[in-house]
Amino acid sequence: MCASAAKKNVLVLGSGGREHAILVKLAASPTLGELWAAPGNGGTANLARNVDLAIEDGAAVAAFAKEHAIDLVVVGPEAPLVAGVADVCRAAGIKVFGPSAQAARLEGSKTFAKEVMEAADVPTARWESFTSAEEACAFAREFEGGCVVKADGLCGGKGVVVASSAEEAEEAIRACFDGAFGEAGAVVVVEERLSGPECSLLSLTDGSTVVALATSQDHKRALEGDVGPNTGGMGVYSPVPVASEADVTEMVAVNERVVAEMARAGSPYVGCLYGGFMLTEEGPKVLEFNCRFGDPETQVVLPRMDCDLVEVLWACATGTLDPSMIRWDSDWAVSVVLTSAGYPGSYETGKLITGVEEAEALPGVTVFHAGTKLDAAGALLTAGGRVIDVTAQAPSFEEARELAYQAADLIDFEGKTLRRDIGHRAMRSKEAWDE
């Protein structure tokens, strides 16, 4: 059990599908007191009190937490963490699930993350960091068959270009330095292009103990066949069968070494450490680290967890995490993301959403709201690019996938867009991955 059996009042910062999934799990806890979401969305209003709060303003968050007797602040998105919201709350005596601003640089600066990887002996792609377009372009030309260009700072999952040629890489580099991503692109990382299946491994940590969660695999590209621009995620499934036991063991060890290195360097990491890996022929190599629960990975990982999430997150925040707190069911989970037409580019909002209740009536289906809102009359409207995550759980991958699409087809709004090939490679071997 957690340090105290008293019920905890919890404030969750964020408005996406990840936060809705966290709130669903928290709401099921027998140790939960009052639950708040800032700002929340059209779905979270049924679970928590939605409140309009400047979530990147640490002083505002801390003041709200004090006023409403919040015991635990759970930070969902990366921006408040990089802005130091966790630091301000901790200084005010409020328990927080989420890393400090310094530790959150693992996501806030790709250069910093690479430096930590080197210090922790973490396998990753060959890379260099640049403040000059000419020098970056020269380095990109060293890679035959293309490379990866990344804006150093936060770009909402959209600051990465996987270039197939030196010309494409140069275009991406110059776009960064010309202001395509604002200050986030003032420094550019150019790295080797790795090949193989991708796999995400989220771990929870109290700064010393590290507990790995289930593997998952996101689908970043906007269009079927894994083409088109990168997005925040078009669908995901868990677990990842192509990840061998040896792969998982190495990924867990990587996350453990990073947490140990952060503690050694004087920046203990508390929260969720998200390792994004490529399963190469030489073994898992890190593509990136994120400093929070993944989105949409959370929407398939948390439903498979058998635990009291209030107890687990409180344990992370108080240095009492124990692996025995988390167990797993044997179901598969598949989530399909419904987006607004045009996403990740420009899109319209305010479209009426129907069919959510019918979808959730299917056994094994949970609808997580992302870009939704309620109007004054209580109607559910679109309010973002990624609108809804439709998650299904079933004893087999095939059943879960079929159920997810069955539910997704019951939901409708003008401009609804989705990929029909989520998980199409799930049961293939590594050797057949690119077929």
N, C-alpha and C positions, 0 to 999 in steps of 0.2 A: 504494500500500500504506500501511498505518498506520505510525506513527512507529517502531515496532519490530516485527520479524517474530516475536518470541517469543510463545508462546501465552499467552492472557490467561485468568485465572480470573475468572468473572463471577457476581455475586449480583444476582438480580432480586427486587425487593420487590413483593408483591401476590399476589392469589389468584384473579383473574378470568380471563375469556376473553381480555382484552387481554394479560395476562401470559403465558398459555399460548401465544398467537400469537407474542409476542416470544421466548419460550423455544424454540419450534419453529424460528424463523429463526436464532437464535443457535446452536442445536445443529448446524445445517448448515454452520457456519463452519469452515474449515480452521485458523483462528487461535484457536479456542477451546481453553482448557485444561479446568479443572473448572467445572461449572455448578451453581449453587445457586438454590433458590427459597424465599422466605420470605413467607407460610407455604406457598404453592403450593396445589394441589388434587389431586383424584383423577387428573387427566390429566397434570399436570406431573411426577408421581412417575416416569413412564416416561422422562423426559428429564433430570431434574435431581435433586439431593438436596433433598428438602423439609425445611425446618427451622422449628421453632417459635421465632419471634423477634418481639419487640415492634417493629414496623416504624415506628411513630411516635416511637420513642425513639432519638434520634440517637446518644447515647452507646452504647447497646446494639448498634446497627447497626455503628458504627465499631469497637467492640471485637471483634465477630464477624469483621468484615472483616480486621482486623489478625491475629487468631488463625488464620484460615484462608487467609492470603495472597491475599486478594481484590484483583485489580487494578482492577476496574471495578464500581461499584454502579449498577444501572439502576433508577430509581424509577418504578414503574408508576402507582399511584394519586396523587390530588392531596393527600390528607390529610397524608402524610409530608412532602411538599414544603412545604406551608403551615406545617407544624410545625418546619421548619428542619433536617430530616435531612441534606439535601445540604450545608448549611453546616458542620455538625459533622463530616461525613466529609471534606470538603475541608480543614478545619482540621487534621485528623489525617493529612493527606497522601495521602488516598485519592481516586482519580479517580471522578467522578460524572457520570452522564448525568441531568440534571434541574436546574431552576433553583433559585436561592437562595430563602429565605423571602420576601425583599422582592420579587423578580421574580415569585414564585408568587402574589403578591397580585392579579395579573391575573385569576386564578380565585377566589382567596380572598375578594376584595371586589369586588363589581360596581360600587360607587361608584369605587373606585380605577381599575378597568378603564376606566370611562367618562372619567375624568379623563385617563388616558393616551391614549385615543382622541382627545380634544380636542387634546391637546398634539401628537399625531402627525398631525393633520388626517385622521382616519379617519372615513368616512361611517357614521353610525349613527342610531338613532331619537332623536327628541326625548325628553328624560328629565329627571327630578329625583330627588334622594335625600332621604329623610325619616326623622326620629326621632319624629315625631308622627303618630298615626293620623288626626287631624282634618285636618291639612295635606295628608297624602297623599290622603285621600278627596276633598278639594277639588280637587286637581290632577287626579285621575282623572276627575272630572266634566267637565273641559275637553275630553275626547276623545269625539267622537261615534262610536258603534259599538264602544266598548270600548277597552281598553288592556291592557298587560302588567304584572303585579305580580311582583316578584322579591324574595325574601329576599336580603339583601346577602351573606351568608356561604355556606359550603359546606353543601349539603343532599343530596348524593348524586344530583343530577339531578332532585330532586323539589320544589325550592323556587320553581317558576315556575308562575304561573297566567295563561293567556291568557283574559282576561275579555271577554265579548261585550256587557256592559252595565256601567253605573256601579254598579249594585247588586251584581253579581257581583264587580266590582273591590273594592268596599268590604268585602265578606265576606272576600275574600282578604287584604286589608290588615289587617283586625282580627284575622284568624287568626294572621298573622305576629306582630303586637304582643302577642297573647295567649299566645304561647309555642309555637305549632305547630311551629316549627323551632328552638326553644331560642335560644341567643345569636345564631345565624345570622340570625334574624329581628328582631333589635333595631334594625336599620336596614333600611329598605325602599326599593327603587328602583321608581318607576312610570315607564313609558315608552310612547311611541307604539306602536301595533300596526301592524307592517309586513305587506305582503302579497306573495306570490310564492313560488317554489320555494326550499327551503332547500338549502344546499350546504356541505359541510365541506371545508376545505383545511388539511391538516397540513403543517407545515414543520419541518425539522431545522435547527438553528443552533448554531454554536460561540461565539456572541456577536457575530459580525460577518458571516461568510458565512451566507447563508440558502438552503437547498435545498428547494424546494416538492415535496411528494409528490403522488400522484394524487388527484383529487377523489373524494368519496364522499357518499352521502346516507343518513342515518339515518332511522328511523321511530320517533318518540318515543312516540306515543300507544299506549295499551294495546290498543285494540280496532280491528277492521277498519273501514275508512272514515275512518281518522285521527280517531277520537273516543275519549272516555274520558280517564282521567288520564295525565299525563306519566309516563314510566318512564325507566329508564336506557338503553333502546333495545330494540326488538322485531325489528329486522332492518335490513339495510344493503346497498348495492350500490356498485360502482365500475367504471368512471368514471361521471360524471353528464353525459349527453348534452345536457341542457337548458342547461348552462353553456357559453356561447359562448367563443371564443378571447379576445374582449375582456373577458369576465367573469373568466376565469382570470387574465389579465394584471393586472387591477385587484386581484384577491384576493391574488396574489403580492406586488404592490407594497404592499398594506396590511400584510401580515405583515412585509415588509422595513422599512417605516417604523416599526412598533412595536418591532422589535428595535433599530433605530437610536436610537429615543427612549429605550428602557430603558438603552442604553449611555451616551447623553448625560446621563441623569439619575443615573448612577453605580451602576446595578443591571444589569450585563450579563446577558443572558438566554441560558442554555445549556441545550439540551434540545430538546423538541418543543413548538412553539407551534401550538395548534389554533385556527384561526379558524372560527367558526360564522357563516355568511353567509346573508342573504336576498337573492335575486336579484330586486330590485324593478325597476319600469319605469325608474327613474332610474339603475340600475346596482346592483352589489353593496353591501349595507350590513351592518355587523357586528351580529350579535345578541349574541354573547358571545365571550370568549376562554377557552380552557382551557390549563392549563400542563403538559400531558402528552399522550401518545398517547390518542386517543379510544377509547371502548369503546361500541359494537362496530365502529367504523370501522377499527381496527387489523386486525380479522379479515378484511377484504377488501383493505386497502391493502398490508400486508406480504407476503401471498402473491403479489402481482403484482410485487414488487420483485425485481430481479436484482442482488444485491449480497452482499457479506460484511458482515453486520450487526454483527459484533464490530468490524470495521475502521471502519465508519461511526460507531458510537456512541463508540468510542475517539477518533476524530477530532473529534467534537463536544466531548468532555471535555477534549481537549488543544489545542484551537484550530487544528486542521489540516484541517478539513472542506473537501472539494473536490467540486463538482457531478459530476465524472466518476466518482465512486465509486458512483453510483446509476443504474441503467438500468431500463427497464420492459418487461414482456411485453405483448402485444396482447390477451390474454384479458380477458373480463369476469369479475367475481367477484360472487356474491350470497350473502348469509349470512342464515339464518333462525334466530331465537332461540327456544328452547324454554324455557318458564317454568313455575314451580309455580302451581297453581290459586290465585287470589287475588292474585297479584302485580299491582301494586306495593303492595297492602295486606298483610294478614296471610296467611300461608301455612304449610303444614306441610312438614317436611323428613324425611329418613330413608327416602325411598321408593326401592325397588330400580330401577335403570336397566338396561335391556337393549337390545340391537341396535346398540350403538356399533360393534363390529367389523364387522358387516354393512354399516353405512352407510359406514365408511371403506374398505371393499373396492371401492366404486364408483370408477372412474377419475375423477380431478378433484375428489374430495371430501376435505375435512379436517374433523374434528370437534374444535372447541376447547372444552375444559371451562371452566366458570365456577363455578357453585355445585354442585360435586361433591366427594365424599370417598370414601376406601376404608375399609371397616370392618376389623376384626381378621382376618377370613377372606379379605380381598381383594375383597369384593363392592363394586360401585360404587353409591353412594347419592346422593340429592339432598341438598344442603347450603346452598341459597340460593334466591332468587327467580328470577334468571336462571340457568338450569341449564346449558344447552349452546348453543353457536353452531355451526350446521351450514353450512359454507362450501363452495361449489362454484365451480369455474373452468371456463370453456368459451369457444370462439371467438365466440359470440354471446350477447347478453343472454338471449334466449329459452331457449337451451340451458342456460345457467348457472342460470337461475331454475327450470326444470323439474327439473334435476338436484338442486338444493338441496332442493326439496320431496320428491323421490323418496327422498333420503337421510333427511330429517327423519321421514318416515313409517315408516322402519325402526326408529327409536329409540322406546322406550316407557318410561313410568313413570307411576304413579298420579297423576292430576291434570295430566298434560301439557297445556300450553296453547300455542298459537301463532297468529299472524296468517297468514291465507292470501292476503293481498294485498300482500306485500312487493314493491316495485318496480312496482306496477300503473301508476304514472304515468311510468315511466322514459323511455319513447319519445315522450312528448307534448311539444308545443311549450309555451312559456311561456303563450301565450294560452289554451291549452286546459287549463291546469294544474288549475283548480278544477272541471272538469267531472266 
